[in-house]
Structure formats: structure tokens, C-alpha cells
Amino acid sequence: MSTITAGYPVGDDIEVAHALALAVGRVNRRMQRAGGSLNHAHLSAMATLLRDGPLRLGELAGREQVSAPSMTRTVTELESRQLVQRRPDLRDGRSVIVEITEHGAQTVQRARSERAGILADLLDRLDADQLRALTRALPALQRLAEL
């Protein structure tokens, strides 16, 4: 049986996982509005291209942890909006390279700024102890995101 500290379960990994999933999910839903008509998969793929540069379609799918057909659909949608472009891979004629366009880079930066603003507004509602607790938890949350 776990104990409850400050309203949060402590000592039971499953209870912690449930509470964290609920909290992160709710915050994420608020921030998703910043993407406009672009969903998480769209923005994530573009952010990867912005960070890592042009990638083969399969490499992009691998980094995004989705199937190649799923990434093909995502890239097709982004390409139709002129947010990314495909070009032949000169090293392998069977592959294509996907790169973000200037419009796509601006779209990612705008969504990031809007999402950060939404999150900053939420953080302003916390008391100093809660904000310090989140700050201390950042390394663990960043590590979770990398796994």
C-alpha cells in the first residue's frame, strides 16, 4: 500500500505512473492548441528535422518511433502545406531526403513559443514550493523523454 504525500501517491510505481500520465496529459492537451491544425506527429517530425537537419524518410520514422508508412503519411501532409520538402537521396536512388522548409521552421518556432507561453501561464498559478518541486523534477522528466 502506498502513502499519499501532498495529494500524490508515493512508493507505488503504478500509482505514480497513473498520476503523472493524467497530469502530463492534461497539460499537453492545453498546449496542443498552439499547434493550430497541426497535430503532435506533425510538429514532432518538423522539430526533429529542424534539430537534426535533412533525414532519409526511414531515419525520420526511426527517430520519431513510428512506422515508415505512418511517417510517409505525415510527410505527405506536411509537404502539401509546404512545411517540408522531399528531394532524391543522391547516395541511394531508392530513398528520399526530407527537409524542413523556412515556412516549416517558422511554424515550429511559433508553436514552441505559443506552447511555452501556455505553460508559463500555468506555472504562474503555482506557489513557490510547487514551482521549486517542478524545477527539481526537470532532470528526471527530461530523462523520461529521452528513453
N, C-alpha and C positions, 0 to 999 in steps of 0.2 A: 504494500500500500504506500502510495507516495504522500508526501506532505505538501501543503499549499503555503507558499510564501508570497505575500503581496498579491494574492489572487492568481498566481501562476503555479502550476504543478512543478515540483522539484523532486528529482530522484527516479522518475519513471520516464524512460526514453520515449515510450509511445505517447504518453500524455503530453510531454514537451513537444513532440513532433506534431501532434494534433493542434495544440495551441499556437505553435509557430506557423503552421500551414494556414490556419484560419487568419491570423493577424497579417501575415505577408500577402495572402490572397486578397484580403480586403483593401490593404494599402495599394496593391498592384492594380486592382480594378479602378481605383480613383485615378491613378497615374496613366492608365491606358487611354483615358480621354484625350491626352495630349498627342496621341498618335493620329488623331483625326480618323480618316478612312483606312489607315494602315494598321494592320494587326501586329501582334508581338513578333510573329515569324518574319514579317516584312522588315520591321525596324531592326530586329536582331541580325538578320542577314546583312542588311546595309551597314550596320555598326561594325560587323566583322570585316566587311570589305574596306570600310573607312580605316579601321585599325590596322589590318594586315595587308592591305593592298590587293591588287587583282589576284584572283584564285581560279583554279580549274573548278568546274561545277562540282565534281566529286569531292574535292578538297573542302569546298564551302559546305557541302552537305555533311561531311565528317565533322567539321568544326562546330556546326550547328546541331549535330547529333540527330539528323533526320535522314530519311531515305533519299536516294538520288531522284526518284520520281517526284517526291514531295518538294525537293529543292527546285526541280525543273519548273513545277507549277508556280512556286514563289517567284523565281527569277522571271518567268514569262509575264507574270502580273506586274512586277516592278519595271520590267523593260517596256511594257505597254504604257507606263506612266512616265517614262524617260528618267527613271531614277537609277537604273543600272544599264549597262550595255554589254553585249557579248561580242567577242571577237575570236577568230580562229587561234588556236594554240599552235604557234609556228613550230614547236618542238614535237607535237603529236597531232597530226591532222584529224584524228578521231575525236579530239577534245576541243572544248571551247574555254576561253578565259572570260570570267565575269569581273567587271569593274564598276565601281560606283561612279555616277556622273556628278558634275558640280551641283546640279539640282538635287540629286540624292544626298550629297554631303550636307548641303544646306538644310534639307529636310530632317536629317538625323540630328544635326546640331539644334535645330529649332525644337524638335521633340524632346531632346535631352534637357534643354533649358526649361521648357514648359513642365516637364516631369519633376525637375529639381525644384521648381517654384511651388508645385503642388505639395511636394514632400516638405519643403521648408515651411509652408503654411501649417501643415500638420505638426511638424516639430515645434513650432511656436506655441502650440497648445499644451505641450508637456511642461511639467515643472522641472526645476534644475536637476533634481535627483534622477528623474526618468531620462532626461537628456544625457546625463553622465553615464547612466547604465547602458544606453544605446551606443554611446561613443566607445565604451569599453568593450561592447559586444561586436563592434565592427570587424576586427580581425577574424573572429570566428565566422561571421556572416560572409565575409569575403572568401574565406577558405571553403565554406559550403558551396558558394557559387562556382568555384573552380573545380570541384570534384566531378 
